[in-house]
Amino acid sequence: MTHQSGRHFLQVPGPSNVPETVLLAMARATVDHRGPEFKILTRTLLERFEEAFGFNDPVVMYPSSGTGAWTAALSNCLSPGDRVLAFETGHFARLWTGIAGALGLDPVLEPGDWRSPASPGRAEEILKEDSGHAIKAVCVIHNETSTATMSDIEALRGALDAAAHPALLLVDCISSLGSVPYDHKGWRVDVSVGCSQKGLMLPPGMGFNVVSQKARDAARAASLPKAYWDWEPVIAANEKGVFPYTPPTNLLYGLEVALELLLAEGLDAVYRRHRRHGEATREAVQAWGLETVCRHADHHSDALTAILMPDGVDADKVRATALKSFNVSLGTGLGQLSKKAFRIGHLGDFNDLMLSGTLSGVEMALELSGVAFQKGGVAAAARYLIDTAEVEESGIK
Ligand SMILES: *Cc1c(COP(=O)(O)O)cnc(C)c1O
């Protein structure tokens, strides 16, 4: 392997950059997960999760990917053949629907254009038509990471309420939690599905469900095999500070520090930071004369930006150039956006100069790849960052 000097820019929208203090915490020796030390860690983690996000419901953690946490949500509270309503916001919505089908559920995917959020209006219509309540769950991706489009979960909850429909609300907050405001409790989400490697600033390997009492009650009567994913043994063991099987010990060391970092910065400040970086990136895209995949100004994601390439340009070639020439990893176009778009992750442990460096790498790669675009995106983003920078009280701006 050849050595590339300087820091690699990992700007895919997950896994995100892991802070050094988190990496160092994970380098500690692994301990007995049934010993006294570990019990204290479990309690601390659950308290810190609550302090940071105010779920007001138990968090069930698994050694798993996000896909595992999707599987957990469905297999706990549903029965074979249950109808599940989902919205085709993009690649991740399709994947979750695919898991539902593979588990023997009956997923109904409301078609979408991969550039738009889930429609609360359509949700309300569909749920009102379902007077027999065949639909048992509504599955939504909060931040559709393939298109950088956010759906309005509060409005979707409103659609369920307006239809007086008893279906469970299952929400994937994998790439939104810790990056943009997410309110499990306020929106009365029944199962929030998350994992470690996005806004939580950890490596991959830990998935989790946040489960409402309504979801736990449904789970008692539901008959899909729960096996490894059963919530109740985890909740019961966690009350004693342990897990029913081996948890990802060293990732949990990292989680303890990652939550501490989020709390120290303050969640409102974390959200403002992501908003600012999202806005700055969109300023750059506009100056480049390029188009974002998301076509709704009110639904842009602040965790990442997905950019469409002009016709005839292979987005993966631009990414390959960015990696080879400037050592920056950008996210590939997923599913039907393959080769048509690339994605810039600006979530997690990130700051203004990391964004400037990333955008500079993108702008240089666009030029090197011969893409027809206008220069000046980096300057436009810098303008925005300067105009919105926090300055010392006594300093001269
Ligand atoms: C990353 C991601 C996933 C998948 O997570 P894996 O850990 O790769 O299984 C699911 N949903 C969303 C919205 C994501 O961003």
The ligand as an SDF file (V2000), in Angstrom:
LIG
                    3D

 15 15  0  0  0  0  0  0  0  0999 V2000
  -27.0770    4.4440    6.4300 C   0  0  0  0  0  0  0  0  0  0  0  0
  -28.5350    4.2950    6.4080 C   0  0  0  0  0  0  0  0  0  0  0  0
  -29.1600    3.0530    6.5810 C   0  0  0  0  0  0  0  0  0  0  0  0
  -28.4540    1.7310    6.5520 C   0  0  0  0  0  0  0  0  0  0  0  0
  -27.5880    1.4940    7.5430 O   0  0  0  0  0  0  0  0  0  0  0  0
  -26.6140    0.2320    7.4570 P   0  0  0  0  0  0  0  0  0  0  0  0
  -25.8310    0.3840    8.7240 O   0  0  0  0  0  0  0  0  0  0  0  0
  -25.7890    0.3720    6.2180 O   0  0  0  0  0  0  0  0  0  0  0  0
  -27.4380   -0.9890    7.4360 O   0  0  0  0  0  0  0  0  0  0  0  0
  -30.5290    3.0280    6.6640 C   0  0  0  0  0  0  0  0  0  0  0  0
  -31.2680    4.1400    6.5590 N   0  0  0  0  0  0  0  0  0  0  0  0
  -30.7050    5.3440    6.3590 C   0  0  0  0  0  0  0  0  0  0  0  0
  -31.5830    6.5420    6.2280 C   0  0  0  0  0  0  0  0  0  0  0  0
  -29.3210    5.4660    6.2730 C   0  0  0  0  0  0  0  0  0  0  0  0
  -28.7600    6.6570    6.0680 O   0  0  0  0  0  0  0  0  0  0  0  0
  1  2  1  0
  2  3  1  0
  2 14  2  0
  3  4  1  0
  3 10  2  0
  4  5  1  0
  5  6  1  0
  6  7  2  0
  6  8  1  0
  6  9  1  0
 10 11  1  0
 11 12  2  0
 12 13  1  0
 12 14  1  0
 14 15  1  0
M  END
$$$$
